[in-house]
Amino acid sequence: TTDFGIKEALATLGLKDINEGTSTGSDNFSNGELIESYSPVDGKLIGKVKSTTKEDYEKVMEAATSAFKTWRTMPAPLRGEIVRQFGDKLREKKEALGKLVSYEMGKSYQEGLGEVQEMIDICDFAVGLSRQLHGLTMHSERPGHRMYEQYHPLGVVGIISAFNFPVAVWAWNTALAWICGDVCVWKPSEKTPMCGVACQNIAAEVFAANDLPEGICCLINGDYRVGEFMSKDTRIPLISATGSTRMGKIVAKEVAGRLGKTLLELGGNNAIIVTPDADIKMTVIGAVFGAVGTAGQRCTSTRRLIIHDSIYDKVKDAVVAAYGQLRIGNPLDENNHVGPIIDKDAVKGYEAALEKVVAEGGKIIVEGGVLSGEGYESGCYVKPAIAEADNSFEIVQHETFAPVLYLLKYSGDVTNALDVQNGVAQGLSSAIMTNNLREAEHFLSVQGSDCGIANVNIGTSGAEIGGAFGGEKDTGGGRESGSDAWKIYMRRQTNTINYTTELPLAQGIKFDL
Ligand code: NAD
């Protein structure tokens, strides 16, 4: 079959009418114009989703704020039990959801499954965490007093997400926010609205089965204008926004203007430093997967290889040879390595980047190009390209969300490579390939990588949920997922209790009446 089981997957996810229908889930609240979702895989219409009007949005916020009153009083471990059930539901629907992610976004089916696995993993993490939302106790300076701090839920958390991780980013946020006692309103990317409805359907089943209000988990649809409903809304204390730096700067300003909190996960410009002591075989695997995986559309995709001049030709030849092996085509066909990029605008951005690097003096060593003909009808399949360039080029400084890799050369010691690696505005992911302990430790030291993620002997892409995820500088500074990232979803309260019959003041201040 040429369908790769898509129809069946859509039915499993409660998305009934392929090619003409509307969705369920968001229908509860939506009356706006239809968003049509076309697959970059074959160019076909997958379905239509209604966008959220301002009136619809008000209803969503009513449902959310009212649900919060119930949800916040439920003990955290019991909220964890709901998240456990949600994780189980995801296990049941993993193949169907992974397939939809692949079909609507264009990443390989394996990566689609990987994304759903991340959702399951964060649910497991959140279940454990639901018994560990620890505060601290402190020693009071006053006799007969006790001091401690505790964490309370924030309220409604607004989630704005990007097209490239159409389901996992939502789960990273929502699984933690839920166990923290918050309710969530999610606006997925307008480029992947079906994934949003599919997730909403799965979550809604769990809430209904437990007699809990669906307002704990709300979905709104539309473009930046619908996102703005949330960034401007004083009822939303935290906006978690994932996407471009351009978007992040607008949202940050809007939310800061009303003194709300933001968790920003923005663009990257990630590099791997390849030193003379690198294992070349590992370097090639890490670099090629990092650069062409998800067709170069991960925030952690490898954009720059910073190679020592003594091994430059050897690494270059090995990477170029590996590119020769890449099979480009339908991402649902597991024989292919590289699928399409998201849409024709992205294709234009890719073509413009290749023109620009040449105009700035770069040299293309693996030719790019847009593929046409059988299997490439969507017009979104492009050849992964490599250019030799300089870090000072404007285009190298810029994140092009496509499979374009820049080779940069350094000489001398690792500090020179670090100057190049840190010499960009973004600060998400970084890596060094070396067997030299001194180089590795220098890279991880205070003088080393300035990124939120710094890896040794693995590539830049593919993080695990157990660590806090995010980056510095133009990447926005937010951290989500593991470690203590949960704290941003809660408000901290410091409590002092006096169990004496006296009222001593702090700092020994006397106030006799
Ligand atoms: P985008 O910025 O175009 O859109 C992201 C989301 O923001 C969408 O839902 C969009 O509707 C919304 N949005 C845009 N303008 C808005 C505004 N003014 N107010 C409110 N909402 C607004 O990004 P994209 O093309 O979907 O995704 C690609 C980008 O996302 C890349 O830069 C990539 O690096 C970044 N990204 C970062 C991370 C991370 O964790 N750091 C993860 C995934 C993607």
Residues whose N, C-alpha, C, O or C-beta is under 5 A from the ligand:
A	BS01	NAD	I160 S161 A162 F163 K187 P188 S189 E190 G222 D223 Y224 G227 E228 T242 G243 S244 T245 M247 I250 E265 L266 G267 G268 R298 C299
